[in-house]
Amino acid sequence: MDHIPQVAAEAARRRSFAIIAHPDAGKTTLTEKLLLKGGAIQLAGAVRAKGNARRTRSDWMKIEQERGISVATSVMTFEKDNTVFNLLDTPGHEDFSEDTYRTLTAVDAAVMVLDAAKGIESQTRKLFEVCRLRDIPILTFVNKMDREARDPFELIDEIEGTLALDAAPVNWPVGRASEFAGVYDIARNRFLPVDKDDSEAIQLTGPEDPKLVELVGQERATNLAEELLLAEAGLKTFDLEAFREGTLTPVYFGSALRDFGVSALLRGLDEFAPPPGARAADIRDVEPDEAALTGFVFKIQANMDPNHRDRVAFVRLCSGKLLKGMRLKQVRTGKQVPVNAPLFFFAKDRQVAEEAWPGDVVGIVNHGTLRIGDTLTEGEAINFRGVPSFAPEILRNVRLDDPMLAKKLRTALDQLAEEGVVQLFRPLDGSPAVVGVVGQLQLDVLASRLKIEYSVPAGFDATMWNEVRWITGDKAEMARFAEVHRRDAAEDHDGALVGFFASAWRLGKAGEDFPKLTFHKVREQHAVGAAA
């Protein structure tokens, strides 16, 4: 029990957060600049710059490099001013929303990146709703202020109107686009000129300080003073309690590409974002300062190191202290899992963690024993809730041109299903495997990875089904459904029963024919065969 105060102290200095954004809002650039500010990398450049060997990037898979998008979640840990940041970069593309949803179960705060010219976009809204379901506090970074941008009042009004979220500006832009001169720090009465480091901010007595006129000119200084008066009268001021309850977002204006405003955002994460808190499990809430270790798997990544064909389970620690060499109980199976070399990640780079604490994300190399949603403990039989699977929107049969590769394909699909790249269904009538995805881009990634990582060229053919549901209820009725609908039923990767339906009408008819069964669109992954 002696180390409980140490657990509490270490947990208190952790900040675990995700970055969410619509594609092209500048999320990957912001990620890189946060890492630069945190001292985690020495060089920064464009996402697709040459000389990638000189630096680490969060987008590391081949298809990401080719398309300039994030399609996998990267985990990056860095320390600045005695605060340990665990940054979880998420896919921006909506076809990878399931991976993002799972990532959001592992964080305590999120940064929402908005394009200053576009404001709230469709994927931003979807990701925000996931944050709202979990009451995740959100900091907003309005990016690209050095380009053509909408009026700040209009952007704040859109945040409040579209997301039903109070917005409190932390700083305010001075000038717009080519006239953008910097930002004014509202709470500290400081002006930070564009392209200057945070340490070069100029202390003022207020927005009407004559020094500001010398720095930005009369017109911009006058406009700033007027806008700040309007903001003070009409906008919310920052309230820490409201932020942590998820009802208010602090708003930062800046430019990630020019490395401007990023330090203020990092400081906000340090000062405002909550440390790890209590986490709900099936039988009780787990507090971070408990002596016994607990954690859950929210992501599996295969082939991070193609030379070693490894599979890494990403584990969010919820309580206690992890030490290299521990053996932990996998609650789903009751088996002991050795943790001989837990890993801290910086994108593709990794190092062995001698110890880790609540809020940290560690990687455990395994050979398929750990699954998404697994809970790990020092012995207690509890399961953390809330790691979901969603019914896929596209179902495809996998077409293999070379029958000699059938066994290799099965292995590859098993591994990629464990990773969550696709959902894998094995029809009860013995017909070929069916893969399920949210969007077309997921199929492109699947084809690319099958070919590059497994040397299995494959194509995809349409199926007759448009709806998938997990089925739970009376066991005899489940067996009857499986018998009657043998051509339209399958087991998922965990052995849970699913039904395939050609239309919403057929799904409704199944509900009428089998009233003792429930057809689920979402399934929590903390136990085999269990459905949410």
C-alpha positions as CSV (number, residue, x, y, z in Angstrom):
1,M,0.0,0.0,0.0
2,D,3.0,2.3,0.4
3,H,3.0,3.2,-3.3
4,I,-0.7,4.4,-3.3
5,P,0.4,8.1,-2.8
6,Q,2.9,7.6,-5.7
7,V,0.2,6.2,-7.9
8,A,-2.0,9.2,-7.2
9,A,0.9,11.7,-7.8
10,E,1.8,10.0,-11.1
11,A,-1.8,9.8,-12.3
12,A,-2.2,13.5,-11.5
13,R,0.5,14.6,-13.9
14,R,-0.9,12.5,-16.8
15,R,-2.9,14.1,-19.6
16,S,-4.3,11.6,-22.2
17,F,-6.0,13.2,-25.1
18,A,-7.1,12.6,-28.7
19,I,-7.2,15.0,-31.7
20,I,-10.4,14.9,-33.7
21,A,-11.0,16.7,-37.0
22,H,-12.6,16.5,-40.4
23,P,-10.1,15.5,-43.1
24,D,-7.8,18.3,-44.2
25,A,-8.4,20.5,-41.2
26,G,-4.7,20.2,-40.3
27,K,-4.8,17.6,-37.6
28,T,-1.6,15.7,-38.6
29,T,0.3,19.0,-38.9
30,L,-1.0,20.1,-35.4
31,T,0.1,16.6,-34.0
32,E,3.6,17.1,-35.3
33,K,3.9,20.6,-33.9
34,L,2.6,19.5,-30.5
35,L,5.3,16.8,-30.5
36,L,7.9,19.4,-31.5
37,K,6.8,21.7,-28.7
38,G,7.0,18.7,-26.3
39,G,10.5,18.0,-27.3
40,A,9.6,14.6,-28.7
41,I,11.0,15.4,-32.2
42,Q,13.8,17.7,-33.3
43,L,12.6,18.4,-36.9
44,A,9.2,19.3,-38.3
45,G,8.1,19.5,-41.9
46,A,5.2,18.9,-44.3
47,V,3.4,15.6,-43.8
48,R,4.7,14.2,-47.1
49,A,8.1,15.7,-47.0
50,K,11.2,13.9,-48.2
51,G,13.8,12.5,-45.8
52,N,11.3,10.7,-43.6
53,A,14.1,8.7,-42.1
54,R,15.2,11.9,-40.3
55,R,12.1,12.2,-38.2
56,T,9.2,10.2,-36.9
57,R,5.7,10.8,-38.3
58,S,2.3,9.7,-37.0
59,D,1.1,8.6,-40.5
60,W,3.3,5.5,-41.2
61,M,1.4,3.0,-43.3
62,K,2.1,2.9,-47.0
63,I,-1.5,3.9,-48.0
64,E,-1.3,6.9,-45.6
65,Q,1.9,8.0,-47.2
66,E,0.4,7.8,-50.6
67,R,-2.8,9.5,-49.9
68,G,-1.7,11.9,-47.2
69,I,-4.4,10.8,-44.7
70,S,-4.5,9.2,-41.3
71,V,-6.2,5.8,-41.4
72,A,-4.7,4.2,-38.2
73,T,-4.6,5.5,-34.7
74,S,-1.1,6.4,-33.5
75,V,-0.1,6.7,-29.9
76,M,2.6,9.1,-28.9
77,T,3.9,9.8,-25.4
78,F,6.0,12.8,-24.4
79,E,6.8,14.9,-21.3
80,K,7.0,18.6,-20.9
81,D,7.4,20.7,-17.7
82,N,6.8,17.6,-15.5
83,T,3.5,16.7,-17.3
84,V,3.3,13.5,-19.2
85,F,1.1,13.8,-22.4
86,N,-0.3,10.7,-24.1
87,L,-1.5,11.9,-27.5
88,L,-3.7,9.6,-29.5
89,D,-3.9,10.7,-33.1
90,T,-7.1,9.5,-34.8
91,P,-8.2,8.8,-38.3
92,G,-10.0,11.9,-39.7
93,H,-11.7,10.0,-42.5
94,E,-15.3,8.9,-41.7
95,D,-14.7,5.4,-43.1
96,F,-12.5,4.7,-40.1
97,S,-14.9,6.1,-37.5
98,E,-15.0,2.8,-35.5
99,D,-11.2,3.0,-34.8
100,T,-11.8,6.6,-33.7
101,Y,-14.7,5.7,-31.4
102,R,-12.6,3.1,-29.7
103,T,-9.7,5.5,-29.3
104,L,-12.0,8.0,-27.6
105,T,-12.8,5.4,-24.9
106,A,-9.1,5.6,-23.9
107,V,-8.7,9.4,-23.4
108,D,-9.7,12.0,-20.8
109,A,-9.9,15.0,-23.2
110,A,-9.9,15.9,-26.9
111,V,-8.7,18.6,-29.1
112,M,-11.2,19.6,-31.9
113,V,-9.4,21.1,-34.9
114,L,-11.5,23.4,-37.1
115,D,-10.5,24.9,-40.5
116,A,-11.0,28.6,-40.0
117,A,-12.6,28.9,-43.4
118,K,-14.9,25.9,-43.1
119,G,-15.9,25.7,-39.4
120,I,-17.9,22.7,-38.3
121,E,-17.8,19.9,-40.9
122,S,-19.7,16.7,-41.0
123,Q,-17.1,14.4,-39.6
124,T,-16.3,16.9,-36.8
125,R,-19.9,16.8,-35.8
126,K,-20.0,13.0,-35.7
127,L,-16.8,12.8,-33.6
128,F,-18.1,15.5,-31.3
129,E,-21.2,13.5,-30.6
130,V,-19.1,10.5,-29.5
131,C,-17.2,12.8,-27.1
132,R,-20.5,14.1,-25.8
133,L,-21.8,10.6,-25.1
134,R,-18.7,10.2,-22.8
135,D,-18.7,13.8,-21.5
136,I,-15.2,14.2,-22.8
137,P,-13.9,17.8,-22.3
138,I,-13.0,19.4,-25.6
139,L,-10.5,22.2,-26.4
140,T,-11.0,23.8,-29.8
141,F,-8.2,24.9,-32.0
142,V,-9.3,27.1,-35.0
143,N,-6.5,26.4,-37.5
144,K,-5.3,28.2,-40.7
145,M,-6.0,31.8,-39.4
146,D,-3.2,33.0,-41.7
147,R,-5.4,32.1,-44.7
148,E,-8.9,33.3,-45.7
149,A,-11.0,32.8,-42.6
150,R,-14.5,33.3,-41.4
151,D,-15.3,35.9,-38.8
152,P,-14.4,34.6,-35.3
153,F,-17.8,35.6,-33.9
154,E,-19.4,33.6,-36.7
155,L,-17.2,30.6,-36.0
156,I,-18.0,30.7,-32.2
157,D,-21.7,31.1,-33.0
158,E,-21.5,28.0,-35.2
159,I,-19.8,26.0,-32.4
160,E,-22.5,27.0,-30.0
161,G,-25.4,26.6,-32.4
162,T,-24.4,23.4,-34.1
163,L,-22.9,21.5,-31.2
164,A,-24.9,23.0,-28.4
165,L,-21.7,23.7,-26.6
166,D,-20.7,27.0,-24.9
167,A,-17.5,28.5,-26.4
168,A,-15.1,30.7,-24.5
169,P,-12.3,32.4,-26.5
170,V,-8.9,32.1,-24.8
171,N,-7.1,34.3,-27.3
172,W,-8.4,36.5,-30.1
173,P,-7.0,36.9,-33.7
174,V,-5.5,40.3,-34.6
175,G,-6.2,40.8,-38.3
176,R,-7.2,38.1,-40.8
177,A,-5.6,36.2,-43.7
178,S,-2.7,38.2,-45.2
179,E,-3.4,40.9,-42.5
180,F,-3.1,38.3,-39.6
181,A,-0.7,39.9,-37.2
182,G,-1.0,37.5,-34.2
183,V,-3.3,36.8,-31.3
184,Y,-4.2,38.6,-28.1
185,D,-4.2,36.5,-24.9
186,I,-7.4,37.6,-23.2
187,A,-6.7,36.3,-19.7
188,R,-3.0,37.5,-19.5
189,N,-3.3,40.7,-21.6
190,R,-0.4,39.7,-23.8
191,F,0.1,40.0,-27.5
192,L,1.9,37.3,-29.4
193,P,3.1,38.4,-32.9
194,V,2.6,35.8,-35.6
195,D,5.7,33.5,-36.2
196,K,7.0,34.3,-32.7
197,D,7.6,31.9,-29.9
198,D,5.4,32.0,-26.8
199,S,8.3,33.3,-24.8
200,E,8.3,36.4,-27.1
201,A,4.8,37.5,-26.1
202,I,4.5,41.2,-25.3
203,Q,2.9,42.2,-22.0
204,L,0.3,44.9,-22.3
205,T,-2.0,46.8,-19.9
206,G,-4.9,46.0,-22.1
207,P,-6.1,46.0,-25.8
208,E,-5.9,49.8,-25.8
209,D,-2.3,49.9,-24.8
210,P,-0.4,52.3,-27.2
211,K,2.3,49.7,-27.6
212,L,-0.2,47.6,-29.5
213,V,-0.7,50.4,-32.1
214,E,3.0,50.5,-32.6
215,L,3.1,46.7,-33.2
216,V,0.0,46.2,-35.4
217,G,-1.1,49.6,-36.6
218,Q,-4.0,51.8,-35.7
219,E,-6.7,50.0,-37.7
220,R,-6.0,46.5,-36.4
221,A,-5.6,47.7,-32.9
222,T,-8.9,49.6,-33.0
223,N,-10.7,46.6,-34.5
224,L,-9.3,44.3,-31.8
225,A,-10.4,46.6,-29.0
226,E,-13.9,46.8,-30.4
227,E,-14.1,43.0,-31.0
228,L,-12.9,42.3,-27.5
229,L,-15.6,44.6,-26.0
230,L,-18.2,42.7,-28.0
231,A,-16.7,39.3,-26.9
232,E,-16.7,40.4,-23.3
233,A,-20.4,41.4,-23.5
234,G,-21.7,38.6,-25.6
235,L,-19.5,35.5,-25.1
236,K,-18.9,33.1,-22.3
237,T,-15.7,33.4,-20.1
238,F,-13.8,30.3,-19.5
239,D,-15.0,28.2,-16.6
240,L,-13.0,25.1,-15.6
241,E,-15.9,23.2,-14.0
242,A,-18.1,23.7,-17.1
243,F,-15.2,22.6,-19.3
244,R,-14.6,19.4,-17.4
245,E,-18.3,18.6,-17.4
246,G,-18.1,18.8,-21.2
247,T,-20.5,21.8,-21.6
248,L,-18.0,24.5,-22.5
249,T,-15.0,24.5,-24.8
250,P,-12.0,27.0,-24.7
251,V,-11.3,28.3,-28.2
252,Y,-7.7,28.9,-29.4
253,F,-6.9,30.6,-32.7
254,G,-3.7,29.9,-34.6
255,S,-1.9,28.2,-37.5
256,A,-0.4,24.8,-37.1
257,L,1.6,25.0,-40.3
258,R,3.3,28.1,-39.0
259,D,3.7,26.7,-35.5
260,F,1.6,29.5,-34.2
261,G,-0.7,29.2,-31.2
262,V,0.4,25.6,-30.5
263,S,2.2,26.4,-27.3
264,A,-0.9,28.1,-25.9
265,L,-2.9,25.0,-26.7
266,L,-0.4,22.7,-25.1
267,R,-0.4,25.0,-22.0
268,G,-4.2,24.7,-22.0
269,L,-4.0,20.9,-22.1
270,D,-1.6,21.0,-19.1
271,E,-3.7,23.5,-17.0
272,F,-7.3,22.6,-17.9
273,A,-7.5,18.9,-19.2
274,P,-8.3,16.5,-16.4
275,P,-6.0,13.8,-15.2
276,P,-7.3,10.2,-15.2
277,G,-10.5,9.9,-13.2
278,A,-12.8,7.1,-12.1
279,R,-13.7,4.6,-14.8
280,A,-16.9,2.5,-15.0
281,A,-16.6,-1.3,-15.0
282,D,-19.4,-3.9,-14.9
283,I,-19.4,-4.3,-11.1
284,R,-17.9,-1.1,-9.8
285,D,-16.1,2.1,-10.6
286,V,-12.3,1.9,-10.6
287,E,-10.3,4.9,-9.1
288,P,-6.9,5.7,-10.6
289,D,-5.2,5.8,-7.2
290,E,-6.0,2.2,-6.4
291,A,-2.9,0.0,-5.7
292,A,-3.9,-2.9,-8.0
293,L,-3.3,-2.4,-11.7
294,T,-6.2,-2.4,-14.2
295,G,-6.4,-1.6,-17.8
296,F,-8.2,-2.4,-21.1
297,V,-7.3,-3.0,-24.7
298,F,-8.8,-0.4,-27.1
299,K,-6.7,-1.2,-30.2
300,I,-4.7,-3.9,-31.8
301,Q,-2.1,-3.1,-34.5
302,A,-0.5,-5.8,-36.6
303,N,2.8,-5.5,-38.4
304,M,3.9,-2.2,-36.9
305,D,7.3,-3.7,-37.5
306,P,7.0,-5.7,-40.8
307,N,10.4,-7.4,-40.0
308,H,8.9,-9.1,-36.9
309,R,5.3,-9.7,-38.0
310,D,4.3,-8.5,-34.5
311,R,0.9,-7.7,-33.1
312,V,0.7,-5.0,-30.5
313,A,-2.2,-4.5,-28.1
314,F,-2.6,-0.9,-27.0
315,V,-3.7,-0.9,-23.3
316,R,-5.0,2.2,-21.5
317,L,-4.0,1.9,-17.8
318,C,-6.8,2.8,-15.4
319,S,-5.3,2.2,-11.9
320,G,-2.2,1.0,-10.1
321,K,1.4,0.7,-11.4
322,L,2.6,-1.4,-14.3
323,L,6.1,-2.9,-14.0
324,K,8.1,-4.7,-16.7
325,G,7.8,-8.4,-16.1
326,M,4.4,-8.5,-14.4
327,R,1.8,-11.2,-15.2
328,L,-1.7,-9.9,-15.6
329,K,-5.1,-11.7,-15.7
330,Q,-7.0,-11.6,-19.0
331,V,-10.5,-11.5,-17.5
332,R,-12.2,-12.8,-20.7
333,T,-10.3,-16.1,-20.6
334,G,-8.9,-16.2,-17.1
335,K,-5.4,-16.7,-18.5
336,Q,-2.2,-15.1,-17.3
337,V,-0.6,-12.7,-19.8
338,P,3.1,-12.0,-19.3
339,V,4.1,-8.3,-19.8
340,N,7.8,-8.8,-20.3
341,A,8.5,-5.7,-22.4
342,P,5.7,-3.2,-22.2
343,L,6.2,-0.5,-24.8
344,F,5.9,3.3,-25.0
345,F,5.3,4.6,-28.5
346,F,6.2,7.5,-30.5
347,A,4.5,6.6,-33.8
348,K,6.7,3.9,-35.3
349,D,9.5,4.3,-32.7
350,R,9.2,2.4,-29.5
351,Q,11.0,1.9,-26.2
352,V,10.5,-0.5,-23.4
353,A,8.6,1.0,-20.4
354,E,10.2,0.1,-17.1
355,E,7.0,1.3,-15.4
356,A,3.8,3.0,-16.3
357,W,0.9,4.7,-14.5
358,P,-2.8,5.4,-14.8
359,G,-3.5,7.4,-17.9
360,D,-0.6,6.0,-19.8
361,V,-1.0,3.9,-23.0
362,V,1.4,1.0,-23.3
363,G,1.8,-1.6,-26.0
364,I,1.9,-5.3,-25.2
365,V,3.3,-7.5,-28.0
366,N,1.3,-10.7,-28.3
367,H,0.4,-13.4,-30.8
368,G,-3.3,-13.0,-31.0
369,T,-4.2,-13.7,-27.3
370,L,-5.4,-10.2,-26.6
371,R,-8.5,-8.8,-28.2
372,I,-10.1,-5.3,-28.5
373,G,-12.1,-4.8,-25.3
374,D,-10.1,-7.1,-23.1
375,T,-9.7,-6.1,-19.5
376,L,-6.4,-6.8,-17.7
377,T,-6.1,-6.9,-13.9
378,E,-3.9,-8.2,-11.2
379,G,-6.6,-10.8,-10.4
380,E,-9.9,-9.1,-10.0
381,A,-12.7,-10.3,-12.3
382,I,-14.0,-7.0,-13.6
383,N,-14.7,-5.8,-17.2
384,F,-14.4,-2.2,-18.3
385,R,-17.4,-1.0,-20.4
386,G,-17.7,0.9,-23.5
387,V,-15.4,-0.4,-26.2
388,P,-17.9,-0.8,-29.1
389,S,-18.2,-2.6,-32.4
390,F,-20.8,-1.1,-34.9
391,A,-22.7,-3.0,-37.5
392,P,-20.9,-2.5,-40.8
393,E,-22.6,-0.7,-43.6
394,I,-20.8,-2.6,-46.5
395,L,-20.6,-6.4,-46.7
396,R,-18.3,-8.0,-49.3
397,N,-17.2,-11.5,-50.2
398,V,-13.4,-11.8,-50.5
399,R,-12.3,-13.0,-54.0
400,L,-9.1,-14.9,-54.2
401,D,-7.6,-15.5,-57.6
402,D,-5.1,-18.0,-56.5
403,P,-6.7,-20.9,-54.5
404,M,-3.2,-21.9,-53.2
405,L,-3.2,-18.7,-51.0
406,A,-6.5,-19.7,-49.2
407,K,-4.8,-20.6,-45.9
408,K,-2.6,-17.4,-46.0
409,L,-5.8,-15.3,-46.6
410,R,-7.5,-16.9,-43.7
411,T,-4.5,-16.0,-41.4
412,A,-4.4,-12.5,-42.8
413,L,-8.1,-11.9,-42.3
414,D,-8.0,-13.3,-38.8
415,Q,-5.1,-10.9,-37.8
416,L,-6.7,-7.9,-39.5
417,A,-10.0,-8.6,-37.8
418,E,-8.3,-8.8,-34.4
419,E,-6.8,-5.4,-35.2
420,G,-10.2,-4.0,-36.1
421,V,-9.3,-3.1,-39.7
422,V,-12.4,-5.0,-40.8
423,Q,-15.1,-7.1,-39.2
424,L,-14.9,-10.7,-40.2
425,F,-17.9,-13.0,-40.4
426,R,-17.9,-16.8,-41.1
427,P,-21.2,-17.9,-42.6
428,L,-22.8,-20.9,-40.9
429,D,-23.4,-22.7,-44.3
430,G,-19.7,-22.9,-44.9
431,S,-19.5,-20.4,-47.7
432,P,-16.5,-18.1,-48.0
433,A,-15.8,-15.4,-45.3
434,V,-17.6,-12.1,-45.5
435,V,-15.9,-8.9,-44.5
436,G,-17.8,-5.8,-43.1
437,V,-16.6,-2.2,-43.3
438,V,-18.0,1.3,-42.7
439,G,-16.8,2.7,-46.0
440,Q,-15.1,2.1,-49.3
441,L,-11.7,3.5,-48.2
442,Q,-11.5,0.7,-45.6
443,L,-11.7,-1.8,-48.4
444,D,-8.9,0.0,-50.2
445,V,-6.8,-0.2,-47.1
446,L,-7.7,-3.9,-46.6
447,A,-6.7,-4.7,-50.2
448,S,-3.5,-2.7,-49.8
449,R,-2.4,-4.4,-46.6
450,L,-3.3,-7.9,-47.8
451,K,-1.1,-7.4,-50.8
452,I,1.8,-5.5,-49.2
453,E,2.0,-7.1,-45.7
454,Y,0.7,-10.6,-46.5
455,S,1.5,-11.0,-50.3
456,V,-2.2,-12.0,-50.9
457,P,-3.7,-10.1,-53.8
458,A,-7.5,-10.2,-53.3
459,G,-10.6,-8.5,-54.6
460,F,-14.1,-8.0,-53.3
461,D,-17.6,-9.0,-54.6
462,A,-20.9,-7.6,-53.6
463,T,-23.2,-9.7,-51.3
464,M,-27.0,-9.9,-51.3
465,W,-27.2,-8.3,-47.8
466,N,-27.4,-4.7,-46.6
467,E,-28.0,-5.1,-42.9
468,V,-26.0,-6.9,-40.1
469,R,-27.1,-7.4,-36.5
470,W,-25.7,-9.2,-33.5
471,I,-28.3,-11.6,-32.0
472,T,-28.8,-12.3,-28.3
473,G,-31.6,-13.8,-26.2
474,D,-33.1,-17.2,-25.5
475,K,-30.5,-19.9,-26.4
476,A,-33.0,-22.3,-28.0
477,E,-34.4,-19.5,-30.1
478,M,-30.9,-18.5,-31.2
479,A,-30.2,-22.1,-32.3
480,R,-33.6,-22.1,-34.2
481,F,-32.7,-18.8,-35.9
482,A,-29.3,-20.2,-36.9
483,E,-31.0,-23.3,-38.4
484,V,-33.8,-21.5,-40.2
485,H,-31.5,-18.8,-41.5
486,R,-28.4,-20.9,-42.1
487,R,-27.7,-19.1,-45.4
488,D,-28.1,-15.7,-43.8
489,A,-26.4,-16.2,-40.5
490,A,-22.7,-16.2,-39.4
491,E,-20.4,-16.1,-36.5
492,D,-18.3,-13.0,-35.9
493,H,-14.6,-13.1,-35.1
494,D,-15.4,-13.8,-31.4
495,G,-18.0,-16.5,-32.1
496,A,-21.0,-14.3,-31.5
497,L,-24.1,-15.0,-33.7
498,V,-25.0,-12.4,-36.4
499,G,-27.8,-12.3,-38.9
500,F,-27.5,-10.9,-42.4
501,F,-30.6,-9.1,-43.9
502,A,-31.2,-8.0,-47.5
503,S,-33.4,-5.0,-46.3
504,A,-34.7,-3.2,-43.3
505,W,-38.1,-5.0,-44.0
506,R,-36.5,-8.4,-43.6
507,L,-34.8,-7.3,-40.4
508,G,-38.1,-6.2,-39.1
509,K,-39.7,-9.5,-40.1
510,A,-37.0,-11.4,-38.3
511,G,-37.9,-9.4,-35.2
512,E,-41.6,-10.4,-35.5
513,D,-40.7,-14.1,-36.2
514,F,-38.3,-14.3,-33.2
515,P,-39.7,-12.1,-30.5
516,K,-37.5,-13.7,-27.8
517,L,-34.4,-12.5,-29.6
518,T,-32.8,-9.0,-29.7
519,F,-31.0,-7.7,-32.8
520,H,-28.2,-5.3,-31.9
521,K,-26.6,-2.6,-34.0
522,V,-23.8,-2.1,-31.5
523,R,-21.8,-4.6,-29.5
524,E,-19.5,-4.0,-26.6
525,Q,-16.3,-6.0,-26.9
526,H,-15.5,-6.9,-23.4
527,A,-16.7,-10.5,-23.5
528,V,-17.1,-13.2,-26.2
529,G,-20.7,-13.5,-27.3
530,A,-21.9,-10.5,-25.2
531,A,-23.8,-7.8,-26.9
532,A,-24.5,-4.3,-25.8
